[in-house]
């Protein structure tokens, strides 16, 4: 399914690496197209929130199946002390 490219200056929403939702105007630059290519461009904030929540669920499922060598029951070994659920 292809996404529509926002018009120049049109506001869109995206999910940041910490799970925040930000809105920015479309400039057609490399960053905009990188987000679009990854499926991280949303016309409505609610759609970005729904996508973020779905991604969090997928990450949780992945961690249960593949701990990448980390002890998943030990908070100190789960990665960065700044990581968020």
SESE-585372 format. One line per 2 residues: number of its first residue (from 1); their letters; for each residue x, y, z of N, C-alpha, C. Coordinates in steps of 0.1 Angstrom, whole numbers, always signed. Example, Ala and Ser with C-alpha at 12.3 -4.5 7.8 and 13.67 -1.06 7.14 Angstrom:
2
1	AS	+132:-57:+78:+123:-45:+78:+132:-33:+78; +128:-22:+71:+137:-11:+71:+129:+0:+79
// end
This chain:
85
1	XX	+8:-12:+0:+0:+0:+0:+9:+12:+0; +7:+21:-9:+15:+33:-10:+9:+44:-2
3	XX	+17:+53:+3:+13:+64:+11:+12:+76:+2; +3:+85:+4:+3:+98:-3:+13:+107:+3
5	XX	+20:+114:-6:+30:+124:-1:+23:+137:+2; +25:+142:+15:+19:+155:+18:+23:+166:+9
7	XX	+14:+176:+8:+18:+188:+0:+28:+196:+7; +36:+204:+0:+46:+213:+6:+40:+221:+17
9	XX	+46:+221:+28:+41:+229:+40:+30:+223:+48; +24:+212:+43:+13:+205:+50:+18:+198:+63
11	XX	+11:+200:+74:+16:+194:+86:+13:+179:+86; +23:+171:+91:+21:+157:+93:+26:+153:+106
13	XX	+22:+141:+111:+26:+136:+124:+35:+124:+122; +45:+122:+132:+53:+110:+131:+57:+106:+145
15	XX	+61:+94:+147:+65:+88:+160:+80:+89:+161; +85:+95:+172:+99:+97:+175:+105:+84:+181
17	XX	+118:+83:+182:+124:+71:+187:+121:+69:+202; +116:+79:+209:+112:+76:+223:+97:+74:+224
19	XX	+90:+74:+213:+75:+72:+213:+67:+84:+214; +73:+96:+214:+65:+108:+213:+60:+110:+200
21	XX	+49:+118:+199:+43:+121:+186:+46:+136:+183; +52:+139:+172:+55:+153:+169:+48:+156:+155
23	XX	+46:+169:+153:+40:+174:+141:+50:+184:+135; +52:+183:+122:+61:+192:+114:+55:+194:+101
25	XX	+59:+205:+94:+55:+207:+80:+63:+199:+71; +57:+194:+60:+64:+186:+50:+72:+196:+42
27	XX	+85:+193:+41:+94:+201:+33:+99:+194:+21; +97:+181:+20:+101:+173:+9:+116:+170:+10
29	XX	+122:+171:+22:+136:+168:+23:+139:+154:+26; +151:+150:+27:+155:+136:+29:+149:+130:+42
31	XX	+148:+138:+53:+142:+133:+65:+127:+130:+63; +120:+139:+56:+106:+136:+53:+104:+123:+45
33	XX	+112:+122:+35:+111:+110:+27:+116:+97:+34; +125:+98:+43:+129:+87:+51:+118:+82:+60
35	XX	+111:+92:+66:+99:+88:+75:+88:+82:+66; +86:+88:+54:+76:+83:+45:+79:+68:+41
37	XX	+91:+66:+38:+96:+53:+33:+94:+42:+44; +95:+47:+57:+94:+37:+68:+80:+36:+73
39	XX	+71:+44:+67:+57:+43:+70:+54:+51:+83; +62:+62:+85:+60:+70:+97:+56:+84:+94
41	XX	+46:+85:+85:+40:+98:+81:+25:+97:+82; +19:+105:+91:+5:+104:+93:-2:+117:+92
43	XX	-13:+117:+86:-21:+130:+84:-28:+134:+97; -31:+124:+105:-39:+127:+118:-31:+122:+130
45	XX	-31:+130:+141:-23:+126:+153:-28:+112:+158; -41:+110:+157:-47:+97:+162:-41:+85:+155
47	XX	-39:+87:+142:-33:+76:+135:-18:+73:+139; -11:+84:+142:+3:+82:+147:+3:+75:+161
49	XX	-7:+79:+169:-8:+73:+183:-11:+58:+182; -20:+55:+173:-24:+41:+171:-12:+33:+166
51	XX	-5:+38:+156:+7:+32:+151:+18:+30:+162; +20:+40:+170:+30:+39:+181:+26:+28:+191
53	XX	+13:+27:+194:+8:+17:+204:+10:+3:+198; +7:+2:+185:+9:-11:+179:+24:-15:+178
55	XX	+33:-5:+175:+47:-8:+175:+52:-13:+189; +47:-6:+199:+51:-10:+213:+47:-24:+216
57	XX	+35:-28:+212:+31:-42:+214:+39:-52:+206; +43:-48:+194:+51:-57:+186:+65:-58:+192
59	XX	+71:-47:+197:+84:-48:+204:+83:-57:+216; +73:-56:+224:+71:-64:+236:+71:-79:+232
61	XX	+63:-82:+222:+62:-96:+217:+76:-101:+212; +83:-93:+205:+96:-96:+200:+106:-99:+212
63	XX	+105:-91:+222:+114:-93:+233:+112:-106:+240; +99:-110:+241:+96:-123:+248:+101:-134:+240
65	XX	+102:-133:+227:+106:-144:+218:+121:-144:+217; +127:-132:+216:+142:-131:+213:+148:-120:+222
67	XX	+154:-125:+232:+160:-115:+242:+173:-110:+238; +179:-115:+226:+192:-110:+222:+203:-112:+232
69	XX	+202:-122:+240:+212:-125:+250:+210:-118:+263; +201:-109:+264:+198:-102:+276:+189:-110:+285
71	XX	+191:-109:+298:+182:-115:+308:+170:-106:+309; +158:-110:+304:+147:-101:+303:+140:-99:+317
73	XX	+144:-106:+327:+138:-104:+340:+148:-96:+349; +158:-90:+343:+168:-82:+351:+168:-68:+344
75	XX	+163:-58:+351:+162:-45:+346:+175:-39:+341; +186:-42:+349:+199:-36:+345:+204:-41:+332
77	XX	+200:-53:+328:+205:-59:+315:+196:-56:+303; +185:-48:+305:+176:-46:+294:+180:-35:+285
79	XX	+191:-29:+287:+195:-19:+278:+197:-6:+285; +196:+5:+279:+198:+18:+284:+190:+21:+296
81	XX	+196:+28:+306:+188:+32:+318:+178:+42:+315; +179:+48:+303:+169:+58:+298:+158:+52:+290
83	XX	+158:+39:+288:+148:+32:+280:+134:+34:+286; +124:+35:+278:+110:+37:+283:+101:+25:+278
85	X	+91:+22:+285:+81:+12:+281:+71:+19:+273
// end
